[in-house]
Amino acid sequence: MSEITDQNEPQLDSSDKGQIHTDVLQNIPVTLSIEVGRAQIKIRDLMRLTQGSVVELDRIAGEPLDLLVNNTVVAQGEVVLVNDRYGIRLTRVVPASERLDNL
């Protein structure tokens, strides 16, 4: 019986079992998001929001924004424009040890 394989995927031999290949790991999609700030409000106040309402966030103007990967803060930075699109210039990368402490 022959085994069907995808030629784009790395092949495993008996010595590779139980190990993660970097090719596989590097192709896993993640979600990046930028957090400007947060606010907690009561549902009654939420229901009163209309166009033009202002919700005050917990961040001070000029404070770095958080870059999150799958809801984990991995860096901080500032907003920049890149070809008419928003981007983020990283000003601090959170050390891996600190990220692990926050899991």
LUMFI-66716 format. One record per atom (N, C-alpha, C): atom name; chain; residue in one letter; x, z, y. Coordinates in nm, 4 decimals. Atoms other than C-alpha are relative to their C-alpha. Layout:
N
<pt "CA","A","A",<X,Z,Y>>
...
// end
This chain:
103
<pt "N","A","M",<0.0849,0.0000,-0.1168>>
<pt "CA","A","M",<0.0000,0.0000,0.0000>>
<pt "C","A","M",<0.0894,0.0000,0.1229>>
<pt "N","A","S",<-0.0822,0.0064,-0.1208>>
<pt "CA","A","S",<0.1493,-0.0978,0.3371>>
<pt "C","A","S",<-0.0653,0.0788,0.1115>>
<pt "N","A","E",<0.0470,-0.0810,-0.1123>>
<pt "CA","A","E",<0.1206,0.1131,0.6508>>
<pt "C","A","E",<-0.0088,-0.0866,0.1249>>
<pt "N","A","I",<0.0175,0.0756,-0.1237>>
<pt "CA","A","I",<-0.0165,-0.0406,0.9725>>
<pt "C","A","I",<0.0541,0.0847,0.1144>>
<pt "N","A","T",<-0.0580,-0.0739,-0.1120>>
<pt "CA","A","T",<0.1830,0.0583,1.2805>>
<pt "C","A","T",<-0.0099,-0.0825,0.1262>>
<pt "N","A","D",<-0.0041,0.0632,-0.1323>>
<pt "CA","A","D",<0.1764,-0.0200,1.6501>>
<pt "C","A","D",<0.1465,-0.0142,0.0377>>
<pt "N","A","Q",<-0.1407,0.0225,-0.0285>>
<pt "CA","A","Q",<0.5073,-0.1786,1.7461>>
<pt "C","A","Q",<0.0447,0.0630,0.1309>>
<pt "N","A","N",<-0.0363,-0.0645,-0.1264>>
<pt "CA","A","N",<0.4961,-0.0118,2.0911>>
<pt "C","A","N",<0.0245,0.1489,-0.0150>>
<pt "N","A","E",<-0.0178,-0.1432,0.0204>>
<pt "CA","A","E",<0.4952,0.3372,1.9450>>
<pt "C","A","E",<0.1277,0.0254,-0.0785>>
<pt "N","A","P",<-0.1227,-0.0312,0.0730>>
<pt "CA","A","P",<0.8197,0.5007,1.8289>>
<pt "C","A","P",<-0.0322,0.0364,-0.1440>>
<pt "N","A","Q",<0.0194,-0.0278,0.1416>>
<pt "CA","A","Q",<0.8506,0.5206,1.4516>>
<pt "C","A","Q",<0.0679,0.1321,-0.0358>>
<pt "N","A","L",<-0.0539,-0.1284,0.0442>>
<pt "CA","A","L",<0.9086,0.8558,1.2849>>
<pt "C","A","L",<0.0592,-0.0149,-0.1386>>
<pt "N","A","D",<-0.0496,-0.0101,0.1367>>
<pt "CA","A","D",<1.1330,0.9076,0.9882>>
<pt "C","A","D",<-0.0099,0.1471,-0.0405>>
<pt "N","A","S",<0.0206,-0.1362,0.0503>>
<pt "CA","A","S",<1.1400,1.2226,0.7766>>
<pt "C","A","S",<0.0744,0.1051,0.0822>>
<pt "N","A","S",<-0.0751,-0.0978,-0.0796>>
<pt "CA","A","S",<1.4003,1.3886,1.0043>>
<pt "C","A","S",<-0.0659,0.0270,0.1346>>
<pt "N","A","D",<0.0653,-0.0147,-0.1303>>
<pt "CA","A","D",<1.1734,1.3450,1.3119>>
<pt "C","A","D",<-0.1274,0.0835,-0.0054>>
<pt "N","A","K",<0.1282,-0.0693,0.0101>>
<pt "CA","A","K",<0.8695,1.5308,1.1814>>
<pt "C","A","K",<0.0064,0.1345,0.0722>>
<pt "N","A","G",<0.0066,-0.1254,-0.0728>>
<pt "CA","A","G",<0.7652,1.8205,1.4056>>
<pt "C","A","G",<0.0681,-0.0022,0.1349>>
<pt "N","A","Q",<-0.0660,0.0100,-0.1299>>
<pt "CA","A","Q",<0.9607,1.6956,1.7099>>
<pt "C","A","Q",<-0.0814,-0.0912,0.0915>>
<pt "N","A","I",<0.0699,0.0822,-0.0983>>
<pt "CA","A","I",<0.8137,1.5500,2.0278>>
<pt "C","A","I",<0.0984,-0.1020,0.0556>>
<pt "N","A","H",<-0.0848,0.1060,-0.0539>>
<pt "CA","A","H",<0.9597,1.2165,2.1319>>
<pt "C","A","H",<-0.0225,-0.0104,0.1505>>
<pt "N","A","T",<0.0122,0.0092,-0.1456>>
<pt "CA","A","T",<1.0323,1.1807,2.5029>>
<pt "C","A","T",<-0.0813,-0.1210,0.0421>>
<pt "N","A","D",<0.0806,0.1180,-0.0333>>
<pt "CA","A","D",<0.8755,0.8312,2.5028>>
<pt "C","A","D",<-0.1484,0.0342,-0.0030>>
<pt "N","A","V",<0.1404,-0.0393,0.0129>>
<pt "CA","A","V",<0.5458,0.9790,2.3864>>
<pt "C","A","V",<-0.0367,0.0972,0.1119>>
<pt "N","A","L",<0.0256,-0.1016,-0.1011>>
<pt "CA","A","L",<0.5678,1.2767,2.6214>>
<pt "C","A","L",<-0.0106,-0.0603,0.1393>>
<pt "N","A","Q",<-0.0019,0.0591,-0.1337>>
<pt "CA","A","Q",<0.6481,1.0644,2.9272>>
<pt "C","A","Q",<-0.1184,-0.0930,0.0261>>
<pt "N","A","N",<0.1148,0.0880,-0.0175>>
<pt "CA","A","N",<0.3409,0.8441,2.8687>>
<pt "C","A","N",<-0.1337,0.0734,0.0008>>
<pt "N","A","I",<0.1236,-0.0781,-0.0071>>
<pt "CA","A","I",<0.0861,1.1278,2.8775>>
<pt "C","A","I",<-0.0469,0.0029,0.1458>>
<pt "N","A","P",<0.0478,-0.0019,-0.1385>>
<pt "CA","A","P",<-0.1324,1.0892,3.1885>>
<pt "C","A","P",<-0.0300,0.1419,0.0474>>
<pt "N","A","V",<0.0326,-0.1277,-0.0635>>
<pt "CA","A","V",<-0.1663,1.3850,3.4265>>
<pt "C","A","V",<-0.0739,-0.0288,0.1300>>
<pt "N","A","T",<0.0731,0.0144,-0.1258>>
<pt "CA","A","T",<-0.3834,1.4401,3.7325>>
<pt "C","A","T",<0.0745,0.0740,0.1101>>
<pt "N","A","L",<-0.0618,-0.0598,-0.1187>>
<pt "CA","A","L",<-0.2110,1.4995,4.0668>>
<pt "C","A","L",<-0.1078,0.0208,0.1044>>
<pt "N","A","S",<0.0929,-0.0246,-0.1107>>
<pt "CA","A","S",<-0.4088,1.6581,4.3477>>
<pt "C","A","S",<0.0722,0.0810,0.1068>>
<pt "N","A","I",<-0.0560,-0.0712,-0.1137>>
<pt "CA","A","I",<-0.3319,1.8003,4.6894>>
<pt "C","A","I",<-0.1055,0.0993,0.0478>>
<pt "N","A","E",<0.0938,-0.1024,-0.0480>>
<pt "CA","A","E",<-0.4892,2.1253,4.8048>>
<pt "C","A","E",<0.0350,0.0368,0.1427>>
<pt "N","A","V",<-0.0163,-0.0339,-0.1415>>
<pt "CA","A","V",<-0.5342,2.1734,5.1782>>
<pt "C","A","V",<-0.0268,0.1479,0.0205>>
<pt "N","A","G",<0.0362,-0.1403,-0.0120>>
<pt "CA","A","G",<-0.6935,2.5147,5.1382>>
<pt "C","A","G",<-0.1254,0.0283,-0.0792>>
<pt "N","A","R",<0.1200,-0.0427,0.0728>>
<pt "CA","A","R",<-0.9824,2.7097,4.9900>>
<pt "C","A","R",<-0.0873,0.0855,0.0902>>
<pt "N","A","A",<0.0940,-0.0874,-0.0704>>
<pt "CA","A","A",<-1.2881,2.8935,5.1121>>
<pt "C","A","A",<-0.1016,0.0523,-0.1004>>
<pt "N","A","Q",<0.1082,-0.0554,0.0800>>
<pt "CA","A","Q",<-1.5414,3.1248,4.9518>>
<pt "C","A","Q",<-0.1167,0.0239,0.0940>>
<pt "N","A","I",<0.1200,-0.0219,-0.0811>>
<pt "CA","A","I",<-1.8921,3.1149,5.0898>>
<pt "C","A","I",<-0.1172,0.0300,-0.0932>>
<pt "N","A","K",<0.1196,-0.0299,0.0773>>
<pt "CA","A","K",<-2.2317,3.2330,4.9738>>
<pt "C","A","K",<-0.0840,-0.1270,-0.0148>>
<pt "N","A","I",<0.0837,0.1176,0.0257>>
<pt "CA","A","I",<-2.4769,2.9840,4.8283>>
<pt "C","A","I",<-0.0924,-0.0264,0.1174>>
<pt "N","A","R",<0.0904,0.0210,-0.1143>>
<pt "CA","A","R",<-2.7139,3.0405,5.1231>>
<pt "C","A","R",<0.0730,-0.0731,0.1122>>
<pt "N","A","D",<-0.0776,0.0681,-0.1036>>
<pt "CA","A","D",<-2.4341,2.9334,5.3620>>
<pt "C","A","D",<0.0346,-0.1428,-0.0421>>
<pt "N","A","L",<-0.0263,0.1338,0.0520>>
<pt "CA","A","L",<-2.3478,2.6384,5.1398>>
<pt "C","A","L",<-0.1203,-0.0914,0.0214>>
<pt "N","A","M",<0.1225,0.0795,-0.0149>>
<pt "CA","A","M",<-2.7097,2.5215,5.1536>>
<pt "C","A","M",<-0.0291,-0.0335,0.1457>>
<pt "N","A","R",<0.0208,0.0258,-0.1432>>
<pt "CA","A","R",<-2.7021,2.5348,5.5353>>
<pt "C","A","R",<0.0956,-0.1041,0.0560>>
<pt "N","A","L",<-0.0972,0.0978,-0.0488>>
<pt "CA","A","L",<-2.4099,2.2919,5.5623>>
<pt "C","A","L",<-0.0671,-0.1346,0.0228>>
<pt "N","A","T",<0.0514,0.1325,-0.0328>>
<pt "CA","A","T",<-2.4975,1.9650,5.7299>>
<pt "C","A","T",<0.1151,-0.0841,0.0530>>
<pt "N","A","Q",<-0.1023,0.0870,-0.0573>>
<pt "CA","A","Q",<-2.3084,1.6685,5.8643>>
<pt "C","A","Q",<0.0476,0.0601,0.1323>>
<pt "N","A","G",<-0.0576,-0.0589,-0.1203>>
<pt "CA","A","G",<-2.0751,1.7995,6.1329>>
<pt "C","A","G",<0.0332,0.1476,-0.0139>>
<pt "N","A","S",<-0.0342,-0.1406,0.0233>>
<pt "CA","A","S",<-2.0545,2.1517,5.9869>>
<pt "C","A","S",<0.1503,0.0127,-0.0232>>
<pt "N","A","V",<-0.1426,-0.0268,0.0206>>
<pt "CA","A","V",<-1.7069,2.3072,5.9773>>
<pt "C","A","V",<0.0123,0.1171,-0.0965>>
<pt "N","A","V",<-0.0284,-0.1068,0.0955>>
<pt "CA","A","V",<-1.5847,2.5136,5.6836>>
<pt "C","A","V",<0.1443,0.0430,0.0236>>
<pt "N","A","E",<-0.1344,-0.0515,-0.0261>>
<pt "CA","A","E",<-1.2862,2.7336,5.7669>>
<pt "C","A","E",<0.0704,0.0275,-0.1317>>
<pt "N","A","L",<-0.0786,-0.0183,0.1210>>
<pt "CA","A","L",<-1.0141,2.7293,5.5022>>
<pt "C","A","L",<0.0969,0.1165,0.0164>>
<pt "N","A","D",<-0.0893,-0.1161,-0.0004>>
<pt "CA","A","D",<-0.7676,3.0032,5.4096>>
<pt "C","A","D",<0.1429,-0.0337,0.0410>>
<pt "N","A","R",<-0.1350,0.0398,-0.0400>>
<pt "CA","A","R",<-0.4641,2.8078,5.5346>>
<pt "C","A","R",<0.0097,-0.0105,0.1511>>
<pt "N","A","I",<-0.0285,0.0147,-0.1425>>
<pt "CA","A","I",<-0.3063,2.8109,5.8782>>
<pt "C","A","I",<0.0447,-0.1434,0.0237>>
<pt "N","A","A",<-0.0412,0.1364,-0.0340>>
<pt "CA","A","A",<-0.2614,2.4720,6.0484>>
<pt "C","A","A",<0.1521,-0.0094,-0.0030>>
<pt "N","A","G",<-0.1436,0.0199,0.0091>>
<pt "CA","A","G",<0.0862,2.3375,5.9740>>
<pt "C","A","G",<0.0632,0.0601,-0.1240>>
<pt "N","A","E",<-0.0509,-0.0603,0.1237>>
<pt "CA","A","E",<0.1253,2.5402,5.6552>>
<pt "C","A","E",<0.0104,-0.1091,-0.1072>>
<pt "N","A","P",<-0.0147,0.1043,0.1023>>
<pt "CA","A","P",<0.2518,2.3334,5.3577>>
<pt "C","A","P",<-0.1219,-0.0098,-0.0913>>
<pt "N","A","L",<0.1076,0.0248,0.0951>>
<pt "CA","A","L",<-0.0044,2.1774,5.1242>>
<pt "C","A","L",<0.0555,0.0180,-0.1409>>
<pt "N","A","D",<-0.0418,-0.0155,0.1388>>
<pt "CA","A","D",<0.0062,2.2424,4.7491>>
<pt "C","A","D",<-0.0196,-0.1301,-0.0755>>
<pt "N","A","L",<0.0112,0.1120,0.0925>>
<pt "CA","A","L",<0.0749,1.9608,4.5027>>
<pt "C","A","L",<-0.0238,0.0600,-0.1372>>
<pt "N","A","L",<0.0360,-0.0540,0.1304>>
<pt "CA","A","L",<-0.0977,2.0392,4.1745>>
<pt "C","A","L",<0.0067,-0.1089,-0.1055>>
<pt "N","A","V",<0.0034,0.0872,0.1164>>
<pt "CA","A","V",<-0.0457,1.8784,3.8360>>
<pt "C","A","V",<-0.0870,0.0711,-0.1026>>
<pt "N","A","N",<0.0972,-0.0618,0.0914>>
<pt "CA","A","N",<-0.3420,1.9484,3.6085>>
<pt "C","A","N",<-0.0315,0.1438,0.0418>>
<pt "N","A","N",<0.0398,-0.1284,-0.0593>>
<pt "CA","A","N",<-0.4401,2.2389,3.8391>>
<pt "C","A","N",<0.1094,0.1062,0.0014>>
<pt "N","A","T",<-0.1136,-0.0924,-0.0109>>
<pt "CA","A","T",<-0.0921,2.3984,3.8354>>
<pt "C","A","T",<0.0855,-0.0425,0.1178>>
<pt "N","A","V",<-0.0821,0.0318,-0.1169>>
<pt "CA","A","V",<0.1026,2.4174,4.1618>>
<pt "C","A","V",<0.1434,-0.0264,-0.0459>>
<pt "N","A","V",<-0.1370,0.0350,0.0379>>
<pt "CA","A","V",<0.4335,2.2359,4.1110>>
<pt "C","A","V",<0.0887,-0.0250,0.1212>>
<pt "N","A","A",<-0.0794,0.0262,-0.1204>>
<pt "CA","A","A",<0.5407,2.1655,4.4700>>
<pt "C","A","A",<-0.0863,0.0239,0.1225>>
<pt "N","A","Q",<0.0690,-0.0091,-0.1280>>
<pt "CA","A","Q",<0.4510,2.1988,4.8368>>
<pt "C","A","Q",<0.0568,-0.1089,0.0902>>
<pt "N","A","G",<-0.0475,0.1051,-0.0877>>
<pt "CA","A","G",<0.4753,1.9425,5.1105>>
<pt "C","A","G",<-0.0881,-0.0209,0.1199>>
<pt "N","A","E",<0.0741,0.0337,-0.1213>>
<pt "CA","A","E",<0.3406,1.7771,5.4214>>
<pt "C","A","E",<-0.0554,-0.1412,-0.0119>>
<pt "N","A","V",<0.0655,0.1303,0.0045>>
<pt "CA","A","V",<0.1086,1.4824,5.4715>>
<pt "C","A","V",<0.0814,-0.1023,0.0775>>
<pt "N","A","V",<-0.0652,0.1130,-0.0659>>
<pt "CA","A","V",<0.2673,1.1468,5.5562>>
<pt "C","A","V",<-0.0883,-0.1232,-0.0212>>
<pt "N","A","L",<0.0678,0.1280,0.0191>>
<pt "CA","A","L",<0.1318,0.7946,5.5979>>
<pt "C","A","L",<0.0965,-0.0971,-0.0649>>
<pt "N","A","V",<-0.0801,0.0994,0.0701>>
<pt "CA","A","V",<0.2618,0.5304,5.3577>>
<pt "C","A","V",<-0.0844,-0.1266,-0.0108>>
<pt "N","A","N",<0.0760,0.1253,0.0024>>
<pt "CA","A","N",<0.1358,0.1760,5.4256>>
<pt "C","A","N",<-0.1506,0.0230,0.0136>>
<pt "N","A","D",<0.1409,-0.0290,-0.0280>>
<pt "CA","A","D",<-0.1972,0.3013,5.5686>>
<pt "C","A","D",<-0.0680,0.0864,-0.1062>>
<pt "N","A","R",<0.0547,-0.0935,0.0989>>
<pt "CA","A","R",<-0.2439,0.5475,5.2816>>
<pt "C","A","R",<0.0669,0.1355,0.0207>>
<pt "N","A","Y",<-0.0590,-0.1331,-0.0075>>
<pt "CA","A","Y",<-0.1898,0.9199,5.2710>>
<pt "C","A","Y",<0.0986,0.0199,-0.1134>>
<pt "N","A","G",<-0.0967,-0.0402,0.1001>>
<pt "CA","A","G",<0.1085,1.0573,5.0841>>
<pt "C","A","G",<0.0418,0.1419,0.0290>>
<pt "N","A","I",<-0.0509,-0.1347,-0.0230>>
<pt "CA","A","I",<0.2923,1.3862,5.0577>>
<pt "C","A","I",<0.1518,-0.0030,-0.0138>>
<pt "N","A","R",<-0.1458,-0.0161,0.0049>>
<pt "CA","A","R",<0.6569,1.4530,5.1389>>
<pt "C","A","R",<0.0270,0.1416,-0.0502>>
<pt "N","A","L",<-0.0247,-0.1312,0.0594>>
<pt "CA","A","L",<0.7770,1.7356,4.9175>>
<pt "C","A","L",<0.1029,0.0773,0.0814>>
<pt "N","A","T",<-0.0908,-0.0868,-0.0739>>
<pt "CA","A","T",<0.9379,2.0228,5.1040>>
<pt "C","A","T",<0.0506,0.1136,-0.0887>>
<pt "N","A","R",<-0.0414,-0.1054,0.0946>>
<pt "CA","A","R",<0.9616,2.2653,4.8092>>
<pt "C","A","R",<-0.0543,-0.0348,-0.1378>>
<pt "N","A","V",<0.0421,0.0169,0.1390>>
<pt "CA","A","V",<0.9502,2.2222,4.4335>>
<pt "C","A","V",<0.0023,0.1378,-0.0638>>
<pt "N","A","V",<0.0115,-0.1315,0.0619>>
<pt "CA","A","V",<0.8298,2.5286,4.2469>>
<pt "C","A","V",<0.0870,0.0010,-0.1258>>
<pt "N","A","P",<-0.0858,-0.0070,0.1196>>
<pt "CA","A","P",<1.0928,2.6334,3.9881>>
<pt "C","A","P",<-0.0836,0.0133,-0.1273>>
<pt "N","A","A",<0.0730,-0.0021,0.1269>>
<pt "CA","A","A",<0.9834,2.5901,3.6251>>
<pt "C","A","A",<-0.0296,0.1436,-0.0431>>
<pt "N","A","S",<0.0221,-0.1391,0.0413>>
<pt "CA","A","S",<1.0252,2.9647,3.5615>>
<pt "C","A","S",<-0.1181,0.0612,0.0754>>
<pt "N","A","E",<0.1117,-0.0508,-0.0801>>
<pt "CA","A","E",<0.7809,3.0426,3.8458>>
<pt "C","A","E",<-0.1318,-0.0627,-0.0453>>
<pt "N","A","R",<0.1221,0.0664,0.0496>>
<pt "CA","A","R",<0.5295,2.7860,3.7145>>
<pt "C","A","R",<-0.0453,0.0633,-0.1294>>
<pt "N","A","L",<0.0356,-0.0616,0.1282>>
<pt "CA","A","L",<0.5417,2.9449,3.3692>>
<pt "C","A","L",<-0.0595,0.1385,0.0207>>
<pt "N","A","D",<0.0546,-0.1325,-0.0292>>
<pt "CA","A","D",<0.4757,3.2897,3.5197>>
<pt "C","A","D",<-0.1457,-0.0077,0.0445>>
<pt "N","A","N",<0.1352,0.0144,-0.0536>>
<pt "CA","A","N",<0.1552,3.1551,3.6794>>
<pt "C","A","N",<-0.0983,-0.0595,-0.1003>>
<pt "N","A","L",<0.0911,0.0551,0.1012>>
<pt "CA","A","L",<0.0086,3.0128,3.3550>>
<pt "C","A","L",<-0.0839,0.1063,-0.0630>>
// end
